[in-house]
Amino acid sequence: MTTAAPIAQTFPKSARLRQRGDFVRVFDAGRRVAAPALALHALAAPRPRLGVAVSRKVDPNAVGRNRIKRVLRDAFRRLSSQLVPADYVVVARPPAAALDNAALRSVFSQLLQRAGALPADVHAGTMRAACTPAPPTPSMPDTRSG
């Protein structure tokens, strides 16, 4: 019995911000939105690219810092087809270490929405989406005498 190997989901070097100059450019000229656990800096660019900064102040253990980076990269990779082309830098803050993976993804997508980089989730609320209004009906002549 053979099983198909899962398709590799990669995060290529072309989708990453890796040089200090790129980070500085985004920090200096980009727009910033923040939450208690993460800060997002964005600057228009030809294609979506991500840089992640997680310091030892966030988590003194390398395992914890790498988990945060891994989760953010995966979330970015999954959302990149919907994102506005820009360079994004995510800076983790100390509360990020206490969040589980799902919460980190949620905070990250909320920041992207607030920054205008990601369309709002249509199914996020509990109420049904508003129906489109019916086309206007032709007005009937007034037959009342008056």
Number of C-alpha atoms within 10 A of each C-alpha: 2 4 5 5 6 6 6 6 9 10 15 9 10 11 18 18 19 14 9 8 10 15 20 12 12 21 17 11 12 18 14 18 15 20 15 11 19 20 18 23 25 26 18 16 12 9 14 25 24 24 22 20 16 21 14 11 12 20 20 11 10 12 9 17 20 13 14 24 18 14 17 23 21 15 18 23 18 13 14 18 12 12 18 18 17 19 24 28 25 23 19 27 19 16 13 23 20 13 14 12 16 11 13 21 19 12 20 23 21 17 22 24 16 16 17 13 20 18 14 13 10 8 9 8 8 6 7 9 9 6 6 6 6 6 6 6 6 6 6 6 6 7 6 5 4 4
